[in-house]
Amino acid sequence: GEIDVLDPAGYGALTINKAISIVNDGVGTAGVIVPSGGTGIIINGGTTDAVSLRGLSIEGGGVGQKGIQFNTGASLTVDNCVIRHMTNNGIDFLSTTATSALTLSNSPVADNGGSGIFLFPTGSATAVFNRVEANNNGGAGINVNGGNSAGTNTINATVSESVAAGNGGAGFESFTHSGEAPTSVMVSHSVTANNGYGVEANGSGATLRLANSTVTGNTSGGWVAEISGVVDSYGDNYIDGNGSNTGGLTLIPKQ
């Protein structure tokens, strides 16, 4: 089904349990006001259900816990939405579906107490972030984490034309350990600036690749590669003005 927003207003929290599109094509602010300690939009779809959200402003007001929490479903597409001022993560992608996908574009996820975007599925997952601004969050800007998924699964994310700035943790992070799902994050034509760390690959099976991107002003280091995590560079990045880096930066050829 489809819900078309016809008038600007502040709407309440909701739970989605089927395939649906919620669309605001420019009538004004369609605000989802997150209740204290609650979540703005919870998604409990079926294994083949695709959910799409466009043109929404999800506001935590410093009391709402999470903006969007994806529990089950085939995919979530978020376009031209604002998610901000949560006490925890802006978006929690906690999919328990065997295979699922997240696509986020043209959206700021900012000023949240936890990470801006947290991928923590139990199965395999893919994610694409295009023209996303993950700024001023207490944790990482975008954290791709395999710690809840078995090593037989894979979690792959691509970031392009995006900015992670002013976050307490890493701007972009790939995190997993031995026995957990391998995580791969490709960052292309993007900026990570003024965070704790610019980019981080933490744990055996965690890989982060940098292509034609800027890493600057990150107080604790431009990159962190630790516990066998790997940060790869295609040699065309601008990395300068950061704190002390941790681990090596591996140069890899363009293909």
Secondary structure, 3 states (H helix, E strand, C coil): CEEECCCCEEECCEEECCCEEEECCCCCCEEEECCECCEEEEEECCCCCEEEEECEEEECCCCECEEEEEEECCEEEEECCEEECCCCCCEEECCCCCEEEEEEEEEEEECCCCCCEEECCCCEEEEEEEEEEEECCCCCCEEEECCCCECCCCEEEEEECCEEECCCCEEEEEECCCCECCEEEEEECCEEECCCEEEEEECCCEEEEEECCEEECCCCCCEEEECCCEEEECCCCEEECCCCCECCEEECCCC
